Amino acid sequence: MDLQAIEMSPELTESVEVILVDDDPDVLAGVGQMLELANFSVTPLSSGGDIRRRLASERLGVIVSDIRMPEFDGLSLLEEVRSIDTDLPVILITGHGDVPMAVEAMRKGAYDFIEKPFSSDRLIQSVTKAVEKRSLTNENRRLRRELDNASGIESILRGQSPAIAALRQQVRRCAEADVDVLIYGETGTGKDLVARCLHQFSRRSKGHFVAINCAALPESLLQSEFFGYAAGAFTGAAKRRTGKFEYASGGTVFLDEIEGMPLHLQAELLRVLENRSIVRLGENEEIPIDIRVVSAAKTDLSQAVENGTFRADLFYRLNVLSMSIPPLRERLEDIPLLFQHFVRSILGQGDEPPPLAPQLLNALITHSWPGNVRQLQAAATRHALGFPIEVDPEELNSGSIATSGTLDEIVARLERHVIRSALVSADGNVEQASRLIGVPKRTLYHKIKSLGIEKP
């Protein structure tokens, strides 16, 4: 038999366990060796007790069982398996006189039956298909759990790309260090989400998270909003007010668009950061505060320092730790997952969004998304409500995929984009995806693994 003739990825054969059930030790040894030579992970079982204990375990794979055994016949095994997991493939091996029983088992949900005597090709082909089916079932369940039951930072900073995975790891490390952090990112990349993660996964999580948009507040109100004021400090100040910095004591202050802060207030902020105390307007007493400051900017603050629009001493004080959020065009493989997540959030958990049509998927991935995740969320909302997505074909910018990084990084990003698109279009079916992009299935499995692509 030519085992190379059957294209089976080692990734799949090793990830799904084949449980071989027979009361004859010689059959167990012979058939088990046959399957192991085809790179399957085989667990032989001979007694009814062994079978039941294995079914009670968490790791279930494909089951290959003789239909007649003294303690436990194949139909009884099928019924127990179906009561545990209706998607678990069961292949029954039958004698000539057991064919009617096997047909009845197929009617009740058995995956296949093989009549004795059988060739090794017949068995391995059946097990191969069953393992592929089980692998896809397990993968779909895993992705559904990620969407439905995501916890921790993965439920906030969603995505499977190496760029977003590296960002999550960086956020975890920075959250543990109780120092000030500076975040860089384009409009709509999620600077607020990253800041909230830094707070939520730090020791300050029980304190307040106070967000201030430095560019949105009128300059005349910034100082009173930051530090508060005493009664009578100015016209209209009827009673004392606690400022946002004092309110955030024990927690985190998030200063968004800090590049828009006026120079004179930058000096006040520097004093607060150095002394960790504030003085309310109209008072003289210094009030100690325990805060962590997370700042965010859309532009390079070092350049703003050179231009004279940002204080160098404040920049160095804020820039203890810094991180950059990748724009959406640098995490293309996250677009389908994020888009479907946003659609589901509009439809509700009970409604499953329809699969993405290839034309829509191509438009989503090749668009430049200058508004990043915020713009993608708006497009998903329109799609969920039945409105056309406003993506001008003239704005489609496939070139934006490959404009940054080394040649190897650009090629990897393009390959990841093409493979991910094909997998989504094929509903996770690797064989169908390989036909869509004209790549042998064995090669596609290798690329999926080497590029770290999560199969949908």
MOMO-V591816 format. One record per residue. N is the residue number from 0. PSI is psi in whole degrees, -180 to 180 (* if undefined). BURIAL is # if it has 24 or more other C-alpha atoms within 12 Angstrom, else .. D_FIRST is the distance of its C-alpha to the first C-alpha in whole Angstrom. Layout:
# MOMO-V591816
n=N psi=PSI burial=BURIAL d_first=D_FIRST
n=N psi=PSI burial=BURIAL d_first=D_FIRST
This chain:
# MOMO-V591816
n=0 psi=137 burial=. d_first=0
n=1 psi=99 burial=. d_first=4
n=2 psi=-26 burial=. d_first=6
n=3 psi=-18 burial=. d_first=9
n=4 psi=-21 burial=. d_first=9
n=5 psi=112 burial=# d_first=10
n=6 psi=101 burial=# d_first=14
n=7 psi=123 burial=# d_first=15
n=8 psi=133 burial=# d_first=18
n=9 psi=-31 burial=# d_first=18
n=10 psi=-41 burial=# d_first=22
n=11 psi=-45 burial=# d_first=21
n=12 psi=-31 burial=# d_first=18
n=13 psi=-19 burial=. d_first=21
n=14 psi=-16 burial=# d_first=24
n=15 psi=127 burial=# d_first=23
n=16 psi=133 burial=# d_first=22
n=17 psi=117 burial=# d_first=20
n=18 psi=117 burial=# d_first=22
n=19 psi=122 burial=# d_first=21
n=20 psi=120 burial=# d_first=23
n=21 psi=144 burial=# d_first=23
n=22 psi=-7 burial=# d_first=26
n=23 psi=114 burial=. d_first=24
n=24 psi=-32 burial=. d_first=23
n=25 psi=-40 burial=. d_first=21
n=26 psi=-43 burial=# d_first=19
n=27 psi=-45 burial=# d_first=20
n=28 psi=-45 burial=. d_first=18
n=29 psi=-50 burial=. d_first=15
n=30 psi=-37 burial=# d_first=14
n=31 psi=-42 burial=# d_first=16
n=32 psi=-38 burial=. d_first=14
n=33 psi=-44 burial=# d_first=10
n=34 psi=-37 burial=# d_first=12
n=35 psi=-35 burial=# d_first=14
n=36 psi=-24 burial=. d_first=11
n=37 psi=16 burial=# d_first=10
n=38 psi=23 burial=# d_first=14
n=39 psi=148 burial=# d_first=16
n=40 psi=115 burial=# d_first=19
n=41 psi=134 burial=# d_first=19
n=42 psi=110 burial=# d_first=23
n=43 psi=137 burial=# d_first=23
n=44 psi=141 burial=# d_first=26
n=45 psi=-24 burial=# d_first=27
n=46 psi=157 burial=# d_first=31
n=47 psi=-38 burial=# d_first=33
n=48 psi=-43 burial=. d_first=35
n=49 psi=-41 burial=. d_first=32
n=50 psi=-48 burial=# d_first=30
n=51 psi=-40 burial=# d_first=34
n=52 psi=-38 burial=. d_first=34
n=53 psi=-38 burial=# d_first=31
n=54 psi=-27 burial=# d_first=32
n=55 psi=-12 burial=. d_first=35
n=56 psi=168 burial=. d_first=34
n=57 psi=-28 burial=. d_first=34
n=58 psi=103 burial=. d_first=30
n=59 psi=141 burial=# d_first=28
n=60 psi=-148 burial=# d_first=25
n=61 psi=139 burial=# d_first=22
n=62 psi=128 burial=# d_first=23
n=63 psi=118 burial=# d_first=20
n=64 psi=141 burial=# d_first=22
n=65 psi=146 burial=# d_first=23
n=66 psi=-23 burial=# d_first=26
n=67 psi=118 burial=# d_first=28
n=68 psi=150 burial=# d_first=29
n=69 psi=-44 burial=. d_first=32
n=70 psi=-29 burial=. d_first=34
n=71 psi=102 burial=# d_first=32
n=72 psi=167 burial=# d_first=30
n=73 psi=-35 burial=# d_first=28
n=74 psi=-41 burial=# d_first=31
n=75 psi=-40 burial=# d_first=33
n=76 psi=-44 burial=# d_first=30
n=77 psi=-43 burial=# d_first=30
n=78 psi=-42 burial=# d_first=34
n=79 psi=-41 burial=# d_first=34
n=80 psi=-46 burial=# d_first=31
n=81 psi=-30 burial=. d_first=33
n=82 psi=-22 burial=. d_first=36
n=83 psi=-45 burial=. d_first=35
n=84 psi=109 burial=# d_first=33
n=85 psi=-16 burial=. d_first=33
n=86 psi=3 burial=# d_first=30
n=87 psi=117 burial=# d_first=28
n=88 psi=133 burial=# d_first=24
n=89 psi=120 burial=# d_first=24
n=90 psi=124 burial=# d_first=21
n=91 psi=135 burial=# d_first=22
n=92 psi=125 burial=# d_first=20
n=93 psi=151 burial=# d_first=22
n=94 psi=172 burial=. d_first=23
n=95 psi=-41 burial=. d_first=24
n=96 psi=-7 burial=. d_first=28
n=97 psi=5 burial=. d_first=27
n=98 psi=-45 burial=. d_first=26
n=99 psi=-39 burial=. d_first=30
n=100 psi=-39 burial=# d_first=30
n=101 psi=-39 burial=# d_first=27
n=102 psi=-40 burial=# d_first=28
n=103 psi=-38 burial=. d_first=31
n=104 psi=-38 burial=# d_first=29
n=105 psi=-39 burial=# d_first=28
n=106 psi=-31 burial=. d_first=31
n=107 psi=1 burial=# d_first=32
n=108 psi=6 burial=# d_first=30
n=109 psi=148 burial=# d_first=26
n=110 psi=-41 burial=# d_first=24
n=111 psi=161 burial=# d_first=21
n=112 psi=144 burial=# d_first=21
n=113 psi=126 burial=# d_first=18
n=114 psi=135 burial=# d_first=19
n=115 psi=147 burial=. d_first=18
n=116 psi=145 burial=. d_first=16
n=117 psi=155 burial=. d_first=13
n=118 psi=158 burial=. d_first=9
n=119 psi=-34 burial=# d_first=7
n=120 psi=-44 burial=. d_first=7
n=121 psi=-45 burial=# d_first=11
n=122 psi=-47 burial=# d_first=12
n=123 psi=-37 burial=# d_first=10
n=124 psi=-41 burial=# d_first=12
n=125 psi=-45 burial=# d_first=15
n=126 psi=-38 burial=# d_first=15
n=127 psi=-49 burial=# d_first=15
n=128 psi=-39 burial=# d_first=18
n=129 psi=-40 burial=# d_first=20
n=130 psi=-42 burial=# d_first=20
n=131 psi=-44 burial=# d_first=21
n=132 psi=-45 burial=# d_first=23
n=133 psi=-39 burial=# d_first=25
n=134 psi=-43 burial=# d_first=25
n=135 psi=-38 burial=# d_first=27
n=136 psi=-46 burial=# d_first=29
n=137 psi=-40 burial=# d_first=30
n=138 psi=-43 burial=# d_first=30
n=139 psi=-39 burial=. d_first=33
n=140 psi=-40 burial=. d_first=35
n=141 psi=-44 burial=. d_first=35
n=142 psi=-37 burial=. d_first=37
n=143 psi=-41 burial=. d_first=39
n=144 psi=-38 burial=. d_first=40
n=145 psi=-40 burial=# d_first=41
n=146 psi=-42 burial=# d_first=43
n=147 psi=-36 burial=. d_first=44
n=148 psi=27 burial=. d_first=45
n=149 psi=136 burial=. d_first=45
n=150 psi=165 burial=. d_first=48
n=151 psi=-153 burial=. d_first=49
n=152 psi=-26 burial=# d_first=49
n=153 psi=-26 burial=# d_first=46
n=154 psi=-10 burial=. d_first=48
n=155 psi=-54 burial=# d_first=51
n=156 psi=84 burial=# d_first=49
n=157 psi=147 burial=# d_first=46
n=158 psi=161 burial=# d_first=43
n=159 psi=-2 burial=# d_first=40
n=160 psi=154 burial=# d_first=41
n=161 psi=-34 burial=# d_first=41
n=162 psi=-45 burial=# d_first=45
n=163 psi=-31 burial=# d_first=45
n=164 psi=-41 burial=. d_first=43
n=165 psi=-38 burial=. d_first=45
n=166 psi=-44 burial=# d_first=49
n=167 psi=-42 burial=# d_first=48
n=168 psi=-40 burial=. d_first=48
n=169 psi=-40 burial=# d_first=51
n=170 psi=-41 burial=# d_first=53
n=171 psi=-46 burial=# d_first=52
n=172 psi=-44 burial=. d_first=53
n=173 psi=-34 burial=# d_first=56
n=174 psi=-35 burial=# d_first=57
n=175 psi=-26 burial=. d_first=57
n=176 psi=117 burial=. d_first=60
n=177 psi=66 burial=# d_first=63
n=178 psi=167 burial=# d_first=64
n=179 psi=148 burial=# d_first=65
n=180 psi=140 burial=# d_first=62
n=181 psi=126 burial=# d_first=62
n=182 psi=131 burial=# d_first=60
n=183 psi=143 burial=# d_first=59
n=184 psi=148 burial=# d_first=57
n=185 psi=168 burial=# d_first=58
n=186 psi=130 burial=# d_first=59
n=187 psi=6 burial=# d_first=57
n=188 psi=-17 burial=# d_first=55
n=189 psi=36 burial=# d_first=55
n=190 psi=-38 burial=# d_first=58
n=191 psi=-41 burial=# d_first=60
n=192 psi=-43 burial=# d_first=56
n=193 psi=-42 burial=# d_first=56
n=194 psi=-41 burial=# d_first=59
n=195 psi=-36 burial=# d_first=59
n=196 psi=-42 burial=# d_first=56
n=197 psi=-34 burial=# d_first=58
n=198 psi=-49 burial=# d_first=60
n=199 psi=-34 burial=# d_first=58
n=200 psi=24 burial=# d_first=56
n=201 psi=175 burial=# d_first=59
n=202 psi=-10 burial=. d_first=61
n=203 psi=9 burial=# d_first=64
n=204 psi=-26 burial=# d_first=62
n=205 psi=-11 burial=. d_first=64
n=206 psi=-179 burial=. d_first=67
n=207 psi=145 burial=# d_first=68
n=208 psi=115 burial=# d_first=66
n=209 psi=116 burial=# d_first=68
n=210 psi=134 burial=# d_first=67
n=211 psi=124 burial=# d_first=70
n=212 psi=108 burial=# d_first=69
n=213 psi=-23 burial=# d_first=72
n=214 psi=-15 burial=. d_first=72
n=215 psi=-30 burial=. d_first=73
n=216 psi=139 burial=. d_first=76
n=217 psi=143 burial=. d_first=79
n=218 psi=-32 burial=. d_first=80
n=219 psi=-21 burial=. d_first=83
n=220 psi=-12 burial=. d_first=81
n=221 psi=-48 burial=# d_first=79
n=222 psi=-42 burial=# d_first=81
n=223 psi=-35 burial=# d_first=82
n=224 psi=-41 burial=# d_first=79
n=225 psi=-51 burial=# d_first=77
n=226 psi=-8 burial=# d_first=80
n=227 psi=-180 burial=# d_first=82
n=228 psi=161 burial=# d_first=86
n=229 psi=159 burial=# d_first=89
n=230 psi=131 burial=. d_first=91
n=231 psi=7 burial=. d_first=94
n=232 psi=-31 burial=. d_first=92
n=233 psi=170 burial=. d_first=92
n=234 psi=125 burial=. d_first=93
n=235 psi=-10 burial=. d_first=91
n=236 psi=82 burial=. d_first=90
n=237 psi=-30 burial=. d_first=92
n=238 psi=165 burial=. d_first=90
n=239 psi=142 burial=. d_first=87
n=240 psi=136 burial=# d_first=84
n=241 psi=129 burial=# d_first=81
n=242 psi=169 burial=# d_first=79
n=243 psi=-34 burial=# d_first=75
n=244 psi=-44 burial=# d_first=75
n=245 psi=-40 burial=# d_first=77
n=246 psi=-32 burial=# d_first=75
n=247 psi=-1 burial=# d_first=72
n=248 psi=129 burial=# d_first=73
n=249 psi=-7 burial=# d_first=70
n=250 psi=-139 burial=# d_first=67
n=251 psi=137 burial=# d_first=66
n=252 psi=127 burial=# d_first=68
n=253 psi=114 burial=# d_first=66
n=254 psi=97 burial=# d_first=68
n=255 psi=149 burial=# d_first=66
n=256 psi=50 burial=# d_first=67
n=257 psi=-19 burial=# d_first=69
n=258 psi=-17 burial=# d_first=70
n=259 psi=4 burial=# d_first=72
n=260 psi=133 burial=# d_first=74
n=261 psi=151 burial=# d_first=78
n=262 psi=-41 burial=# d_first=79
n=263 psi=-32 burial=. d_first=82
n=264 psi=-26 burial=# d_first=79
n=265 psi=-37 burial=# d_first=77
n=266 psi=-42 burial=. d_first=80
n=267 psi=-43 burial=# d_first=80
n=268 psi=-41 burial=# d_first=76
n=269 psi=-43 burial=# d_first=76
n=270 psi=-42 burial=. d_first=79
n=271 psi=-43 burial=# d_first=77
n=272 psi=-34 burial=# d_first=74
n=273 psi=-38 burial=. d_first=76
n=274 psi=-16 burial=. d_first=78
n=275 psi=50 burial=# d_first=76
n=276 psi=156 burial=# d_first=79
n=277 psi=161 burial=# d_first=81
n=278 psi=121 burial=# d_first=84
n=279 psi=148 burial=# d_first=85
n=280 psi=133 burial=# d_first=87
n=281 psi=2 burial=. d_first=91
n=282 psi=167 burial=. d_first=90
n=283 psi=-18 burial=. d_first=91
n=284 psi=132 burial=. d_first=89
n=285 psi=135 burial=. d_first=85
n=286 psi=116 burial=. d_first=82
n=287 psi=142 burial=. d_first=80
n=288 psi=148 burial=# d_first=76
n=289 psi=95 burial=# d_first=73
n=290 psi=156 burial=# d_first=70
n=291 psi=134 burial=# d_first=67
n=292 psi=122 burial=# d_first=67
n=293 psi=122 burial=# d_first=64
n=294 psi=156 burial=# d_first=65
n=295 psi=143 burial=# d_first=63
n=296 psi=147 burial=# d_first=64
n=297 psi=-20 burial=# d_first=62
n=298 psi=165 burial=. d_first=64
n=299 psi=114 burial=# d_first=64
n=300 psi=-27 burial=# d_first=67
n=301 psi=-34 burial=# d_first=67
n=302 psi=-38 burial=. d_first=68
n=303 psi=-34 burial=. d_first=70
n=304 psi=-44 burial=. d_first=72
n=305 psi=-34 burial=. d_first=72
n=306 psi=-10 burial=. d_first=74
n=307 psi=10 burial=. d_first=76
n=308 psi=-3 burial=. d_first=75
n=309 psi=138 burial=# d_first=74
n=310 psi=133 burial=# d_first=75
n=311 psi=-41 burial=. d_first=73
n=312 psi=-36 burial=. d_first=74
n=313 psi=-39 burial=# d_first=73
n=314 psi=-48 burial=# d_first=70
n=315 psi=-30 burial=. d_first=69
n=316 psi=-36 burial=# d_first=70
n=317 psi=-31 burial=# d_first=68
n=318 psi=50 burial=# d_first=65
n=319 psi=-52 burial=. d_first=64
n=320 psi=144 burial=# d_first=60
n=321 psi=155 burial=# d_first=59
n=322 psi=154 burial=# d_first=56
n=323 psi=136 burial=# d_first=55
n=324 psi=125 burial=# d_first=53
n=325 psi=139 burial=# d_first=50
n=326 psi=162 burial=# d_first=51
n=327 psi=-32 burial=# d_first=49
n=328 psi=-14 burial=# d_first=48
n=329 psi=6 burial=# d_first=46
n=330 psi=56 burial=# d_first=44
n=331 psi=-36 burial=# d_first=43
n=332 psi=-13 burial=# d_first=40
n=333 psi=-15 burial=# d_first=42
n=334 psi=-49 burial=# d_first=44
n=335 psi=-43 burial=# d_first=42
n=336 psi=-46 burial=# d_first=42
n=337 psi=-42 burial=# d_first=46
n=338 psi=-47 burial=# d_first=46
n=339 psi=-35 burial=# d_first=45
n=340 psi=-44 burial=# d_first=46
n=341 psi=-39 burial=# d_first=50
n=342 psi=-44 burial=# d_first=49
n=343 psi=-36 burial=# d_first=48
n=344 psi=-28 burial=. d_first=51
n=345 psi=-44 burial=# d_first=53
n=346 psi=-29 burial=. d_first=52
n=347 psi=156 burial=. d_first=52
n=348 psi=-25 burial=. d_first=49
n=349 psi=-18 burial=. d_first=49
n=350 psi=129 burial=. d_first=48
n=351 psi=126 burial=. d_first=44
n=352 psi=147 burial=# d_first=45
n=353 psi=153 burial=. d_first=43
n=354 psi=152 burial=# d_first=40
n=355 psi=128 burial=# d_first=41
n=356 psi=147 burial=. d_first=41
n=357 psi=-39 burial=. d_first=39
n=358 psi=-42 burial=. d_first=43
n=359 psi=-43 burial=# d_first=45
n=360 psi=-43 burial=# d_first=42
n=361 psi=-42 burial=# d_first=42
n=362 psi=-39 burial=# d_first=46
n=363 psi=-43 burial=# d_first=46
n=364 psi=-30 burial=# d_first=44
n=365 psi=-9 burial=# d_first=46
n=366 psi=148 burial=# d_first=49
n=367 psi=-23 burial=# d_first=51
n=368 psi=65 burial=# d_first=53
n=369 psi=-26 burial=# d_first=56
n=370 psi=3 burial=. d_first=57
n=371 psi=-142 burial=# d_first=53
n=372 psi=-34 burial=# d_first=52
n=373 psi=-41 burial=# d_first=56
n=374 psi=-38 burial=# d_first=55
n=375 psi=-40 burial=# d_first=52
n=376 psi=-40 burial=# d_first=53
n=377 psi=-40 burial=# d_first=56
n=378 psi=-40 burial=# d_first=53
n=379 psi=-37 burial=# d_first=51
n=380 psi=-45 burial=# d_first=54
n=381 psi=-43 burial=. d_first=55
n=382 psi=-44 burial=# d_first=52
n=383 psi=-32 burial=# d_first=52
n=384 psi=4 burial=. d_first=55
n=385 psi=12 burial=. d_first=54
n=386 psi=151 burial=. d_first=56
n=387 psi=147 burial=. d_first=55
n=388 psi=128 burial=# d_first=53
n=389 psi=80 burial=. d_first=56
n=390 psi=105 burial=# d_first=54
n=391 psi=124 burial=. d_first=55
n=392 psi=-30 burial=. d_first=53
n=393 psi=-17 burial=. d_first=55
n=394 psi=-7 burial=. d_first=55
n=395 psi=130 burial=. d_first=51
n=396 psi=78 burial=. d_first=50
n=397 psi=-26 burial=# d_first=47
n=398 psi=-24 burial=. d_first=48
n=399 psi=-18 burial=# d_first=49
n=400 psi=-35 burial=# d_first=46
n=401 psi=37 burial=# d_first=46
n=402 psi=-5 burial=. d_first=49
n=403 psi=155 burial=. d_first=49
n=404 psi=177 burial=. d_first=47
n=405 psi=170 burial=. d_first=45
n=406 psi=-42 burial=. d_first=43
n=407 psi=-41 burial=. d_first=40
n=408 psi=-40 burial=. d_first=41
n=409 psi=-46 burial=. d_first=42
n=410 psi=-44 burial=. d_first=39
n=411 psi=-40 burial=# d_first=37
n=412 psi=-41 burial=# d_first=40
n=413 psi=-45 burial=# d_first=39
n=414 psi=-43 burial=# d_first=35
n=415 psi=-41 burial=# d_first=35
n=416 psi=-48 burial=# d_first=38
n=417 psi=-45 burial=# d_first=35
n=418 psi=-44 burial=# d_first=32
n=419 psi=-42 burial=# d_first=34
n=420 psi=-44 burial=# d_first=36
n=421 psi=-40 burial=# d_first=33
n=422 psi=-41 burial=# d_first=31
n=423 psi=-44 burial=# d_first=35
n=424 psi=-33 burial=# d_first=35
n=425 psi=13 burial=# d_first=31
n=426 psi=37 burial=# d_first=32
n=427 psi=-1 burial=# d_first=30
n=428 psi=109 burial=# d_first=27
n=429 psi=-38 burial=# d_first=25
n=430 psi=-45 burial=# d_first=23
n=431 psi=-40 burial=. d_first=26
n=432 psi=-37 burial=# d_first=28
n=433 psi=-34 burial=# d_first=25
n=434 psi=-35 burial=. d_first=26
n=435 psi=-38 burial=. d_first=30
n=436 psi=4 burial=. d_first=30
n=437 psi=37 burial=. d_first=28
n=438 psi=134 burial=. d_first=25
n=439 psi=145 burial=. d_first=22
n=440 psi=-39 burial=# d_first=21
n=441 psi=-42 burial=# d_first=19
n=442 psi=-40 burial=. d_first=23
n=443 psi=-42 burial=# d_first=25
n=444 psi=-43 burial=# d_first=23
n=445 psi=-44 burial=. d_first=24
n=446 psi=-39 burial=# d_first=28
n=447 psi=-43 burial=# d_first=28
n=448 psi=-46 burial=. d_first=28
n=449 psi=-31 burial=. d_first=30
n=450 psi=-2 burial=# d_first=33
n=451 psi=37 burial=. d_first=33
n=452 psi=130 burial=# d_first=33
n=453 psi=125 burial=# d_first=33
n=454 psi=130 burial=# d_first=31
n=455 psi=* burial=# d_first=34
